[in-house]
Structure formats: C-alpha cells, structure tokens
C-alpha cells in the first residue's frame, strides 16, 4: 500500500498560519491597520491551502480504498 502526502502544501499552509499570527501580534503592538489587513489575508490563504490539501488527501485515500 502506497500513501502519498503533499508535504509542500502542508508546510505552506501552516507557515502562512504562523505568519498570520505574527502579523496579528504586530497589530496588537502597533495598532496599525496594515497589519490587520495582512493578518486576514495570510490566515485566509492558510485556511484555503490546508483545506485544499486535506481534500486532496481524502480523495487520494478514497481512490486507494477502492482497489482492495
């Protein structure tokens, strides 16, 4: 049985999530609206990438389940 994950998407998704949290901390320290805009963009991007990877993994797993 062969199992493949797209580690690139996992790394990008969680990396974007951590960058978003960093921007949120910068917003809390400075009060700059620029940081909250970057925070929302990166967190939305991270959620999109993570969901995309999970859907691809579920699709790949369901394809393998049909072979048995």
C-alpha positions in Angstrom: 0.0 0.0 0.0 1.4 3.3 -1.1 0.5 6.5 0.7 1.5 10.0 -0.5 1.0 13.4 1.1 1.7 16.7 -0.4 4.1 18.0 2.2 4.7 21.2 0.3 1.1 22.3 0.8 1.2 21.3 4.5 4.3 23.4 5.0 3.0 26.4 3.1 -0.4 26.2 4.9 0.9 26.1 8.4 3.7 28.5 7.5 1.1 31.0 6.4 -0.8 30.5 9.5 2.2 31.2 11.7 3.0 34.3 9.7 -0.6 35.5 10.1 -0.4 35.1 13.9 2.9 37.1 13.8 1.1 39.9 11.9 -1.7 39.8 14.5 0.9 40.3 17.2 2.4 43.2 15.3 -1.1 44.7 15.0 -1.6 44.4 18.8 1.7 46.1 19.5 1.5 49.0 16.9 -2.2 49.4 16.3 -1.5 49.7 12.5 -4.4 48.8 10.3 -1.9 47.5 7.7 -1.0 44.6 10.0 -4.6 43.5 10.4 -5.1 43.5 6.6 -2.0 41.3 6.2 -3.2 39.1 9.1 -6.6 38.5 7.4 -5.1 37.8 4.0 -2.5 35.3 5.3 -4.9 33.4 7.6 -7.5 33.1 4.8 -4.8 31.9 2.5 -3.5 29.4 5.0 -7.0 28.0 5.7 -7.6 27.7 1.9 -4.3 25.8 1.3 -4.8 23.5 4.3 -8.4 22.6 3.2 -7.2 22.0 -0.3 -4.5 19.6 0.9 -6.9 17.8 3.2 -9.4 17.3 0.3 -6.7 16.0 -2.0 -5.6 13.6 0.7 -9.1 12.3 1.3 -9.6 11.9 -2.5 -6.3 10.0 -2.7 -7.3 7.8 0.3 -10.7 7.0 -1.2 -9.1 6.1 -4.5 -6.8 3.6 -2.7 -9.7 2.1 -0.7 -11.5 1.1 -4.0 -8.5 -1.0 -5.1 -9.0 -3.6 -2.3 
